[in-house]
Amino acid sequence: MESPGFDPQYLVTLANTRMPFGRYAGSLLIDLPEAYVVWFSHQGWPEGEVGELLASLYVVKENGLESLLRPLVRRPA
């Protein structure tokens, strides 16, 4: 049973979005070091979708759930 308002596609987006700026530009968000994501949690999330995804990723990493997202990563053809 699906939770009201939950979009499973969001997890696919989280698993496949790349960091658009900074030291880790081009890296999948899921591959960002935990310390970098924690830094954002203290400094403030970027504006827009990237900030929302990083905040979600923080919860995933904080709870050791990256293994649930790994199967959703699309491999380059």
C-alpha positions in Angstrom: 0.0 0.0 0.0 1.4 3.4 -1.0 1.5 6.3 1.4 -0.7 9.2 0.3 1.4 11.8 -1.4 4.5 9.6 -1.8 5.9 9.4 -5.3 8.2 6.3 -5.8 9.8 8.1 -8.7 11.3 10.5 -6.1 13.7 7.7 -5.0 14.8 7.1 -8.6 15.4 10.8 -9.0 17.4 10.8 -5.7 19.5 7.9 -6.8 20.3 9.4 -10.2 20.7 13.1 -9.7 24.2 14.5 -10.0 25.7 17.3 -8.0 25.6 20.4 -10.2 28.3 22.4 -8.5 31.2 22.5 -6.1 33.9 20.1 -5.3 31.9 17.1 -6.2 30.2 18.5 -9.3 29.1 15.6 -11.6 29.1 13.0 -8.9 25.9 11.2 -8.1 24.4 12.6 -4.9 24.3 9.1 -3.5 28.1 9.0 -3.9 28.8 12.2 -2.0 30.8 11.7 1.2 28.6 11.6 4.3 30.7 14.4 5.8 29.9 16.7 2.9 26.1 16.1 3.2 26.4 16.7 7.0 28.2 20.0 6.3 25.2 21.1 4.2 22.9 20.2 7.0 24.7 22.6 9.3 25.4 25.4 6.7 21.9 25.2 5.0 20.6 23.4 2.0 20.9 25.0 -1.4 17.7 26.4 -2.9 15.4 24.4 -5.1 15.3 20.7 -6.0 19.0 20.0 -5.3 18.5 21.3 -1.7 15.5 19.1 -1.2 17.3 16.1 -2.6 20.3 16.7 -0.4 18.1 17.0 2.7 16.5 13.7 1.8 19.9 12.1 1.1 21.0 13.3 4.6 18.2 11.2 6.2 19.1 8.2 4.0 22.8 8.4 4.9 22.1 9.2 8.6 20.1 5.9 8.8 22.5 3.8 6.7 20.0 3.2 3.9 22.1 3.9 0.8 21.9 0.2 -0.1 18.1 0.8 -0.8 18.9 3.4 -3.4 21.8 1.7 -5.1 19.7 -0.7 -7.2 17.8 2.3 -8.6 21.0 3.9 -10.1 20.8 3.8 -13.9 24.0 2.5 -15.4 25.4 4.3 -18.5 24.7 2.5 -21.7 
